Amino acid sequence: MTAALAIAAISAATLAGAWFFQLVLDIRPCPLCLEQRYAYYLAIPLGVVLAFAAARDTPRSLLLAGLAILAAAALGNAWLGAYHAGVEWKWWQGPTDCSGPLVNLGSAGNLLERLDTTKVIRCDEVQWRFLGLSLAGYNVLISLAMAAIAGWGIYRLQQRR
């Protein structure tokens, strides 16, 4: 129960932080940033449901499956965050829709209109860093911590035979 609640709380705090950066500080997310939020959107309700289920003596196999899903989502999100950080550091090419050169700006007649109405948030440009890490880098650390907490929960469940 503790592991599931901790993961749900960390996910809620992380999303609150992401929305704070977006809505208050006007640091807009790129497409990869938005994809990294999906694991947190899954972890909040699943963590809460698992915590309630654990309090009601749900079969251990269901709790183990739920924690395994949380661990897999967190590890997948850590991978996505590492990929995004690598794109930001220019270690590898990112998705063509948000990194690399702009190639299709349309016809010359509507170029100024498109430039005024289109704001491209690039995946390969860091908008904010703290202690050398971007938000994608912090996502890797948070996701790895969540995976470790899920692993700890799985370990504790298996010890209670």
N, C-alpha and C positions, 0 to 999 in steps of 0.2 A: 504494500500500500504506500509506503513512504517513497519508494522509487518512482512509482507512477505519479504521485502528487508532485514530487520534485520536478519531474520532467514537464508536467503540465504548467507548473509555476514558472520554470525557466523559459518555456516556450511563450507564455503570455508576456513575460517581461521583455523577451527579445522582440516580439512583435510590437509591443508598446514602444520600445526604443526605435524600431524601424519607422513606425508611424510618426514618432516625434521628429526624427530626422527629416522625414518627407513633408509633414504638414507644418511644423513649426520652423525648422531651419531651412526649409525649401531645398533640401538635397534630394533631388528626384531619383527614383530607382530606375536602373536600366532593365531590359528584359531578363537578364540573368539574375539580377537582384530579386525581381518578382518571383522567379522560379524557386529561389532559395527559401521563400516564405512558405511554400506548400507543405514542407515537412512540419513546420510549426503549426500550421492550420490543422494538420492531422493529429499532432501530438497533444494538443490541448483537450479536445473532447475524448480521445482515446485514453489519455492519462487519467482524466476524471472518471470515466466509466470503469477503468481497471481498478482505481482506488475504491470506488463504491463496491465493485464486485469482490475485491479482496476482503472488504469489511463484512460481506455477507456469506463468507465461506464458499465461494465459487470453486469448482474443481481446479486443482492446481494446473492441469494441462491447459485450460483456457487462459489462466493468468500467464503461464509461460509463453503461450502463443502471442498474447497481447504485448508482453514485454519484448519478445523477439521482433515483432512488427515495429515497435518503437525504436529498438536498436538498429534495425535495418534502415528505417527511414532516416535516423540520425547519421548513420554511416554514409548513406547515399547523399545526404545533404552536405556532409563534410567533404565528400568527393567533389560535388558540384561547386562548393565554395573554394576548394583548392584549384579547380579548373578555372574559375572566375579570377582568382588571385593571379594565376599564371597568365591569363589573358591581360590583366592589368599591368603585369611586369614585362609584358611582351615576350614571354618565354615560348608561347605558341599562339597560333591564330584563333581568334574567337569566332562566334557566329557572324555570318556576313551581314545580318540585318542590324547589328549594333556595333561592329568593329571593322577596322580596315577603312579603305577609302570610300567616299561617297561617289557612286557611279551613275545613278539615275536621278537626275534632278528635273526631268521633264523638258519641255520645250523652252526656248529662250523667252518666249512671250509671257509665260506665267512664272518665270523663275523668281522674280522678286516677291510675288504673292506667296509662292511656296516657301521661300525662306522666312517670310514673316509669320506664316501659320504653322510651320513644322519645327518642332523642337526635338532634335534627336539626342537622346541620352545614350552616350556611347559606353559600351561594356569594357572598352580597353583604356578608358581614362578614369583615374581615381579622383573622386570628388572630395574625399575626406580621408585623412590618415591621422592616427594617434599612435605614438610609440613605434612608428614604422609600419603599422598594419592598417590596411583598409578595412572597410566594413565586411568585405568578403573574407578577409583573413580572420576577423573576429568571429564570423559565422563558422569557420572551420573549427576554431577552439571551442565554441559553445556546443556545436554539434558533436564533437568528440567527447565532451564532458557528458552530454546527454546519453550518448551510446555507452559510456562507462557506467553511468548510473543505472541504465537498463541492464547492463551486464551484471552489475552488483545485485540488482533485484532478482535476476535469474539465478544467480549463485545462491542467494539467501533462500529462495523458494526450494531449490534442490537440496539444501541442507536440512530442511524441515520435514524430511520423510517421515 
